Amino acid sequence: MCSSDLLPLTAVLLLDTSESMQGDRLEAVRRGTRAFLGGMKPSDEAMLALFSDRLLRFTPFTSDKRELDSVIASTQAAGGTAVNDFLYLSLKLLDARQGQRVVVLFSDGSDVHSVLPAADVLWKARAGQSLIYWIQLGGKHQSFTSAWRDFKGNDQEFNELEKAVKESGGRVLAINRVDELEGAFRTILQELRQQYALGYYPTTSKGDGSWHKVQVTLRGGGGRVRTREGYADY
């Protein structure tokens, strides 16, 4: 067992900057992002990916906080929302990185424009080693219809996306007001600093991509543990 505090952090800050994020909401995103970046150590790296129904701005992975801040400072909100496409891309980019890998996703709405279904994101989360944290602005999911899916289809998409987050070992942080956003970013960074890396090697492997549940328990009382819910056998 080793403390993850000894591992460099590699983060993708995947930020919804669709049209609904104009004004005070976008300014709150800036404050939250700066709070996260301000807590990074010199060995940590982050990438900003600002999206709507397309990728609006992005940076390479870097530890240069000034470069990251200049991008978030100049971002304008526009377009719709395509969470699945860019969450999948973020996870794929993290596959090639080292250290403690995480996607911090912020969105104020449900996906309506992605080409990829949430099932593909779930597969990618299972196949990789990255945590996903999802900051949801707006509280409980509201059923809706769209050009691609009916009420049931959109509900399923939302549920599968939440499942991908939880199975990665991350969690959903639901907030109701934009002034809670900075605190949510700080909470995530604090949790990442308090995590441990555990190694597990199965005794048998078929390499068929099947999903295997893993449960970690603590001896004694007074503690809680949250881990990846399993692994895909590849």
C-alpha positions in Angstrom: 0.0 0.0 0.0 1.3 3.5 -0.8 -0.3 6.9 -0.2 -1.5 8.5 -3.4 0.0 11.7 -2.1 3.4 10.3 -3.3 2.1 9.9 -6.8 1.9 12.9 -9.2 -1.7 13.9 -10.1 -2.7 14.0 -13.7 -6.1 15.7 -14.2 -8.4 16.5 -17.1 -10.7 19.4 -16.0 -13.6 18.8 -18.4 -15.8 21.9 -18.2 -19.2 22.5 -19.7 -19.1 25.9 -21.3 -22.3 25.6 -23.3 -24.6 28.6 -23.9 -26.5 28.1 -20.6 -23.2 28.8 -18.8 -23.0 32.5 -19.6 -22.6 35.2 -17.0 -22.4 34.3 -13.3 -22.2 30.6 -14.0 -19.1 30.9 -16.2 -17.4 33.1 -13.6 -18.2 30.5 -11.0 -16.5 27.9 -13.2 -13.4 30.1 -13.4 -13.3 30.4 -9.6 -13.7 26.7 -9.1 -11.1 25.8 -11.7 -8.6 28.2 -10.1 -9.2 26.7 -6.7 -8.3 23.3 -8.0 -5.3 24.5 -9.9 -4.1 26.5 -6.9 -3.9 23.3 -4.9 -1.7 21.5 -7.5 1.8 20.5 -6.6 4.8 21.2 -8.9 4.8 17.5 -10.0 1.1 17.5 -10.9 -0.2 18.2 -14.4 -3.6 19.2 -15.7 -5.3 19.7 -19.0 -8.3 22.0 -19.5 -11.0 20.8 -22.0 -13.8 23.3 -22.4 -16.7 21.9 -24.3 -20.2 22.5 -25.5 -21.5 20.5 -28.5 -17.9 20.8 -29.8 -14.5 21.3 -28.2 -14.2 25.0 -27.6 -10.7 25.3 -26.0 -8.1 22.8 -24.7 -4.6 22.8 -23.5 -1.9 20.1 -23.4 -1.1 18.5 -20.1 1.0 21.0 -18.2 2.1 22.1 -14.7 2.2 25.7 -15.8 -0.7 27.3 -13.8 -0.4 30.6 -15.7 -1.0 28.9 -19.0 -4.0 27.1 -17.7 -5.4 30.2 -16.1 -5.1 32.2 -19.2 -7.3 29.8 -21.1 -10.1 29.7 -18.5 -9.9 33.5 -18.2 -10.6 34.0 -21.9 -13.3 31.3 -22.4 -16.7 32.3 -23.8 -19.8 30.1 -23.4 -21.6 28.9 -26.6 -23.4 25.9 -28.1 -25.1 22.8 -26.7 -23.9 19.9 -24.6 -22.0 16.7 -25.6 -20.8 15.1 -22.3 -20.3 11.6 -23.6 -18.0 12.4 -26.5 -15.6 14.5 -24.5 -15.6 12.4 -21.4 -14.7 9.4 -23.5 -11.9 11.5 -25.1 -10.6 12.5 -21.7 -10.4 9.0 -20.5 -8.6 7.9 -23.7 -6.0 10.7 -23.2 -5.4 9.7 -19.6 -4.6 6.1 -20.7 -1.1 7.2 -21.8 -0.4 9.2 -18.6 1.3 8.1 -15.4 0.5 8.6 -11.8 -2.9 9.2 -10.2 -5.3 9.9 -13.1 -8.7 11.7 -12.8 -11.3 13.4 -14.9 -13.2 16.2 -13.1 -16.3 16.8 -15.1 -18.5 19.8 -14.6 -21.9 20.1 -16.4 -25.1 22.0 -15.8 -27.2 19.8 -18.0 -27.8 16.4 -19.6 -26.1 15.2 -22.8 -28.2 16.0 -25.9 -25.6 16.2 -28.7 -23.1 13.4 -28.3 -22.4 10.9 -31.1 -21.3 8.3 -28.6 -23.7 6.6 -26.2 -23.1 6.5 -22.4 -22.5 2.8 -22.7 -19.3 3.5 -24.5 -18.2 5.8 -21.7 -19.0 3.0 -19.2 -16.9 0.5 -21.2 -14.0 3.0 -21.3 -14.2 3.7 -17.6 -14.2 0.0 -16.8 -11.2 -0.7 -19.2 -9.1 2.2 -17.8 -7.6 3.2 -14.5 -8.9 6.8 -14.2 -11.2 8.1 -11.6 -14.2 10.3 -12.7 -15.7 13.0 -10.5 -18.9 14.6 -11.8 -20.0 17.9 -10.5 -23.7 18.3 -11.4 -25.2 21.7 -11.3 -29.0 21.7 -11.0 -29.8 18.9 -8.6 -31.8 15.9 -9.5 -32.0 14.7 -13.2 -35.2 15.7 -15.0 -36.5 13.5 -17.7 -36.7 15.0 -21.1 -37.0 14.1 -24.8 -34.5 15.1 -27.5 -34.0 14.7 -31.2 -32.1 11.4 -30.6 -33.9 9.8 -27.7 -37.3 9.7 -25.8 -37.8 10.0 -22.0 -36.7 6.5 -21.3 -33.7 6.7 -23.5 -32.4 9.9 -22.0 -33.0 8.5 -18.5 -30.9 5.4 -19.4 -28.1 7.6 -20.7 -28.0 9.6 -17.5 -28.0 6.5 -15.3 -25.2 4.8 -17.3 -23.1 7.9 -17.1 -23.5 7.9 -13.3 -22.7 4.2 -13.2 -19.4 4.9 -15.1 -18.5 7.5 -12.5 -19.2 5.2 -9.6 -17.5 2.2 -11.0 -14.4 4.2 -11.7 -14.1 4.8 -8.0 -15.1 8.5 -8.2 -18.4 10.0 -7.3 -21.1 12.5 -8.2 -21.3 15.8 -6.4 -24.7 17.4 -6.9 -24.9 21.1 -6.3 -27.9 23.4 -6.5 -26.2 26.8 -6.7 -23.1 28.1 -8.6 -21.7 29.5 -5.4 -21.2 25.9 -4.3 -18.9 25.1 -7.3 -15.6 26.3 -5.8 -16.2 24.2 -2.7 -16.9 21.2 -4.8 -13.6 21.5 -6.7 -11.7 21.9 -3.4 -13.5 18.8 -2.0 -12.4 16.7 -4.9 -8.8 17.8 -4.7 -8.8 17.1 -0.9 -10.2 13.6 -1.5 -7.6 12.9 -4.1 -4.8 13.8 -1.7 -6.2 11.4 0.9 -6.5 8.3 -1.3 -4.3 5.3 -1.3 -3.2 3.1 -4.3 -3.9 -0.6 -3.8 -2.7 -3.3 -6.1 -4.7 -6.4 -7.0 -3.8 -9.3 -9.3 -6.5 -11.9 -10.1 -5.4 -15.6 -9.9 -7.0 -16.4 -13.2 -7.7 -14.4 -16.3 -9.7 -15.2 -19.5 -9.0 -11.9 -21.3 -12.6 -11.7 -22.5 -13.4 -8.2 -21.2 -15.8 -9.5 -18.6 -16.6 -7.4 -15.6 -15.5 -8.6 -12.1 -16.7 -7.0 -8.9 -14.1 -6.1 -6.2 -15.0 -5.3 -2.6 -12.5 -3.7 -0.2 -13.4 -3.8 3.5 -11.7 -2.2 6.6 -11.0 -4.1 9.7 -12.4 -2.4 12.8 -14.9 0.4 13.0 -15.0 4.1 12.4 -13.9 4.2 8.8 -15.4 4.2 5.3 -13.9 3.1 2.0 -14.7 3.9 -1.6 -12.9 2.1 -4.4 -13.3 1.1 -8.0 -16.3 -1.3 -8.1 -14.4 -3.9 -10.2 -12.2 -4.4 -13.2 -12.6 -5.5 -16.8 -10.6 -8.7 -17.6 -8.4 -7.7 -20.6 
